[in-house]
Amino acid sequence: MSPQVEPLLQDDTLKVALDLQDQWRQSGWVPTLPHQFPPIADTPQLRVDLREESRVVKTYWQAGDLYQVRLEINRFEDYKRPSEERYLILLDIAKPWVKP
C-alpha cells in the first residue's frame, strides 16, 4: 500500500480502507484505542473530515502480540488532476507499539 502509486478518488479510497478493516476483523485483529481512533466507517461526517486538506483520518489495528498497523487517509493535491479530490492511504505495520 505504501508508497501508493496513484492517489484515489474518495469512494475508491474508502472501499480499500473498509475492505482492509474487514479482512483484519475476519482474521481476528482488533481495533487499538478505538475510542480515540475508531475504525474507519463510511459516514457523512467522515467524508467531510476527509475533504479538509489538513485532516488525517487514522485507525490502529492489532493482531495479538505479533503485529499492529496504522491506517491513515489524507487528502492529496494531485497536480495531474487539479479539479478532483484525491486521497492517499498510508499503512504502517510493526510490532505492537501501542497497548490496546
PyRosetta script that sets phi, psi and omega in degrees:
from pyrosetta import init, pose_from_sequence

init()
pose = pose_from_sequence("MSPQVEPLLQDDTLKVALDLQDQWRQSGWVPTLPHQFPPIADTPQLRVDLREESRVVKTYWQAGDLYQVRLEINRFEDYKRPSEERYLILLDIAKPWVKP")
pose.set_psi(1, -38.3)
pose.set_omega(1, -178.1)
pose.set_phi(2, -115.0)
pose.set_psi(2, 126.8)
pose.set_omega(2, 1.4)
pose.set_phi(3, -80.2)
pose.set_psi(3, 141.2)
pose.set_omega(3, 177.7)
pose.set_phi(4, -78.2)
pose.set_psi(4, 133.6)
pose.set_omega(4, -174.7)
pose.set_phi(5, -75.6)
pose.set_psi(5, -43.4)
pose.set_omega(5, -178.8)
pose.set_phi(6, -129.8)
pose.set_psi(6, 136.7)
pose.set_omega(6, 173.3)
pose.set_phi(7, -68.1)
pose.set_psi(7, 145.2)
pose.set_omega(7, -174.8)
pose.set_phi(8, -105.0)
pose.set_psi(8, 159.4)
pose.set_omega(8, 170.5)
pose.set_phi(9, -68.2)
pose.set_psi(9, 160.7)
pose.set_omega(9, -175.8)
pose.set_phi(10, -59.5)
pose.set_psi(10, -45.8)
pose.set_omega(10, 179.9)
pose.set_phi(11, -59.7)
pose.set_psi(11, -43.0)
pose.set_omega(11, 179.7)
pose.set_phi(12, -67.5)
pose.set_psi(12, -38.5)
pose.set_omega(12, 178.5)
pose.set_phi(13, -62.0)
pose.set_psi(13, -47.5)
pose.set_omega(13, -179.6)
pose.set_phi(14, -65.6)
pose.set_psi(14, -36.6)
pose.set_omega(14, 177.9)
pose.set_phi(15, -60.2)
pose.set_psi(15, -44.8)
pose.set_omega(15, 179.4)
pose.set_phi(16, -64.4)
pose.set_psi(16, -47.9)
pose.set_omega(16, -177.8)
pose.set_phi(17, -62.2)
pose.set_psi(17, -44.8)
pose.set_omega(17, -179.5)
pose.set_phi(18, -66.4)
pose.set_psi(18, -37.4)
pose.set_omega(18, 178.0)
pose.set_phi(19, -65.0)
pose.set_psi(19, -43.1)
pose.set_omega(19, 177.6)
pose.set_phi(20, -59.6)
pose.set_psi(20, -47.1)
pose.set_omega(20, 179.9)
pose.set_phi(21, -61.9)
pose.set_psi(21, -39.9)
pose.set_omega(21, 177.3)
pose.set_phi(22, -61.8)
pose.set_psi(22, -42.3)
pose.set_omega(22, 178.5)
pose.set_phi(23, -63.2)
pose.set_psi(23, -44.0)
pose.set_omega(23, 178.8)
pose.set_phi(24, -62.6)
pose.set_psi(24, -46.1)
pose.set_omega(24, -178.8)
pose.set_phi(25, -59.3)
pose.set_psi(25, -45.0)
pose.set_omega(25, -179.6)
pose.set_phi(26, -65.6)
pose.set_psi(26, -24.1)
pose.set_omega(26, -180.0)
pose.set_phi(27, -93.2)
pose.set_psi(27, 5.1)
pose.set_omega(27, 176.8)
pose.set_phi(28, 93.2)
pose.set_psi(28, 5.3)
pose.set_omega(28, 176.1)
pose.set_phi(29, -70.8)
pose.set_psi(29, 152.7)
pose.set_omega(29, 178.9)
pose.set_phi(30, -129.0)
pose.set_psi(30, 149.1)
pose.set_omega(30, 176.5)
pose.set_phi(31, -64.2)
pose.set_psi(31, 140.5)
pose.set_omega(31, 175.7)
pose.set_phi(32, -102.2)
pose.set_psi(32, 132.0)
pose.set_omega(32, -177.8)
pose.set_phi(33, 53.2)
pose.set_psi(33, 53.4)
pose.set_omega(33, -174.3)
pose.set_phi(34, -65.2)
pose.set_psi(34, -21.9)
pose.set_omega(34, 178.2)
pose.set_phi(35, -76.1)
pose.set_psi(35, -31.4)
pose.set_omega(35, 179.7)
pose.set_phi(36, -90.8)
pose.set_psi(36, -38.0)
pose.set_omega(36, -178.7)
pose.set_phi(37, -131.4)
pose.set_psi(37, 75.5)
pose.set_omega(37, -175.8)
pose.set_phi(38, -65.9)
pose.set_psi(38, 157.6)
pose.set_omega(38, 173.6)
pose.set_phi(39, -54.2)
pose.set_psi(39, 148.3)
pose.set_omega(39, 179.6)
pose.set_phi(40, -69.7)
pose.set_psi(40, 133.3)
pose.set_omega(40, 178.4)
pose.set_phi(41, -132.7)
pose.set_psi(41, 142.4)
pose.set_omega(41, -179.0)
pose.set_phi(42, -80.3)
pose.set_psi(42, 89.9)
pose.set_omega(42, 179.1)
pose.set_phi(43, -121.5)
pose.set_psi(43, 159.4)
pose.set_omega(43, 176.1)
pose.set_phi(44, -57.8)
pose.set_psi(44, -39.3)
pose.set_omega(44, -179.4)
pose.set_phi(45, -65.3)
pose.set_psi(45, -40.4)
pose.set_omega(45, 178.1)
pose.set_phi(46, -61.5)
pose.set_psi(46, -42.0)
pose.set_omega(46, 179.7)
pose.set_phi(47, -62.7)
pose.set_psi(47, -38.2)
pose.set_omega(47, 175.8)
pose.set_phi(48, -65.5)
pose.set_psi(48, -46.1)
pose.set_omega(48, 179.3)
pose.set_phi(49, -58.3)
pose.set_psi(49, -42.0)
pose.set_omega(49, -179.2)
pose.set_phi(50, -64.4)
pose.set_psi(50, -30.0)
pose.set_omega(50, -178.0)
pose.set_phi(51, -71.8)
pose.set_psi(51, -21.1)
pose.set_omega(51, 177.5)
pose.set_phi(52, -72.0)
pose.set_psi(52, 121.8)
pose.set_omega(52, -172.1)
pose.set_phi(53, -61.6)
pose.set_psi(53, -30.0)
pose.set_omega(53, -177.5)
pose.set_phi(54, -92.8)
pose.set_psi(54, -0.8)
pose.set_omega(54, -175.5)
pose.set_phi(55, -87.6)
pose.set_psi(55, 133.3)
pose.set_omega(55, 173.9)
pose.set_phi(56, -118.2)
pose.set_psi(56, 125.4)
pose.set_omega(56, 176.4)
pose.set_phi(57, -98.8)
pose.set_psi(57, 128.5)
pose.set_omega(57, -178.9)
pose.set_phi(58, -143.4)
pose.set_psi(58, 155.8)
pose.set_omega(58, 176.6)
pose.set_phi(59, -145.4)
pose.set_psi(59, 155.0)
pose.set_omega(59, 179.5)
pose.set_phi(60, -121.1)
pose.set_psi(60, 140.6)
pose.set_omega(60, 177.5)
pose.set_phi(61, -132.2)
pose.set_psi(61, 149.5)
pose.set_omega(61, -176.0)
pose.set_phi(62, -137.4)
pose.set_psi(62, 141.0)
pose.set_omega(62, 175.3)
pose.set_phi(63, -111.0)
pose.set_psi(63, 87.1)
pose.set_omega(63, 179.3)
pose.set_phi(64, 54.6)
pose.set_psi(64, -137.0)
pose.set_omega(64, 178.8)
pose.set_phi(65, -94.9)
pose.set_psi(65, 9.3)
pose.set_omega(65, -174.8)
pose.set_phi(66, -89.5)
pose.set_psi(66, -55.1)
pose.set_omega(66, -172.1)
pose.set_phi(67, -139.9)
pose.set_psi(67, 154.3)
pose.set_omega(67, 170.1)
pose.set_phi(68, -138.7)
pose.set_psi(68, 141.7)
pose.set_omega(68, 177.0)
pose.set_phi(69, -123.4)
pose.set_psi(69, 149.7)
pose.set_omega(69, 170.4)
pose.set_phi(70, -117.4)
pose.set_psi(70, 125.2)
pose.set_omega(70, 178.1)
pose.set_phi(71, -111.3)
pose.set_psi(71, 119.7)
pose.set_omega(71, -179.6)
pose.set_phi(72, -122.3)
pose.set_psi(72, 144.3)
pose.set_omega(72, 174.0)
pose.set_phi(73, -128.7)
pose.set_psi(73, 132.7)
pose.set_omega(73, 173.3)
pose.set_phi(74, -144.9)
pose.set_psi(74, 155.5)
pose.set_omega(74, 178.9)
pose.set_phi(75, -71.0)
pose.set_psi(75, 147.0)
pose.set_omega(75, -176.0)
pose.set_phi(76, -135.3)
pose.set_psi(76, 130.2)
pose.set_omega(76, 177.2)
pose.set_phi(77, -82.2)
pose.set_psi(77, 110.4)
pose.set_omega(77, -177.9)
pose.set_phi(78, -97.0)
pose.set_psi(78, 109.6)
pose.set_omega(78, -176.4)
pose.set_phi(79, -67.6)
pose.set_psi(79, -19.8)
pose.set_omega(79, 176.6)
pose.set_phi(80, -76.3)
pose.set_psi(80, -25.2)
pose.set_omega(80, -178.5)
pose.set_phi(81, -134.4)
pose.set_psi(81, 68.7)
pose.set_omega(81, -173.0)
pose.set_phi(82, -64.5)
pose.set_psi(82, -20.3)
pose.set_omega(82, -178.4)
pose.set_phi(83, -91.4)
pose.set_psi(83, -1.5)
pose.set_omega(83, -178.3)
pose.set_phi(84, -109.8)
pose.set_psi(84, 145.0)
pose.set_omega(84, 172.3)
pose.set_phi(85, -82.4)
pose.set_psi(85, 122.0)
pose.set_omega(85, -179.3)
pose.set_phi(86, -124.5)
pose.set_psi(86, 154.2)
pose.set_omega(86, -173.5)
pose.set_phi(87, -136.0)
pose.set_psi(87, 150.2)
pose.set_omega(87, 175.5)
pose.set_phi(88, -114.3)
pose.set_psi(88, 146.6)
pose.set_omega(88, 175.8)
pose.set_phi(89, -113.2)
pose.set_psi(89, 128.9)
pose.set_omega(89, 176.6)
pose.set_phi(90, -115.0)
pose.set_psi(90, 131.0)
pose.set_omega(90, -179.5)
pose.set_phi(91, -127.2)
pose.set_psi(91, 117.9)
pose.set_omega(91, 176.3)
pose.set_phi(92, -110.7)
pose.set_psi(92, 136.5)
pose.set_omega(92, 177.0)
pose.set_phi(93, -131.9)
pose.set_psi(93, 138.3)
pose.set_omega(93, -178.9)
pose.set_phi(94, -164.5)
pose.set_psi(94, -179.4)
pose.set_omega(94, 170.7)
pose.set_phi(95, -64.9)
pose.set_psi(95, 150.2)
pose.set_omega(95, -177.8)
pose.set_phi(96, -53.3)
pose.set_psi(96, 129.5)
pose.set_omega(96, 178.5)
pose.set_phi(97, -118.4)
pose.set_psi(97, -12.2)
pose.set_omega(97, 176.6)
pose.set_phi(98, -123.6)
pose.set_psi(98, 134.3)
pose.set_omega(98, 179.0)
pose.set_phi(99, -82.1)
pose.set_psi(99, 139.2)
pose.set_omega(99, 179.3)
pose.set_phi(100, -66.4)
pose.dump_pdb("model.pdb")
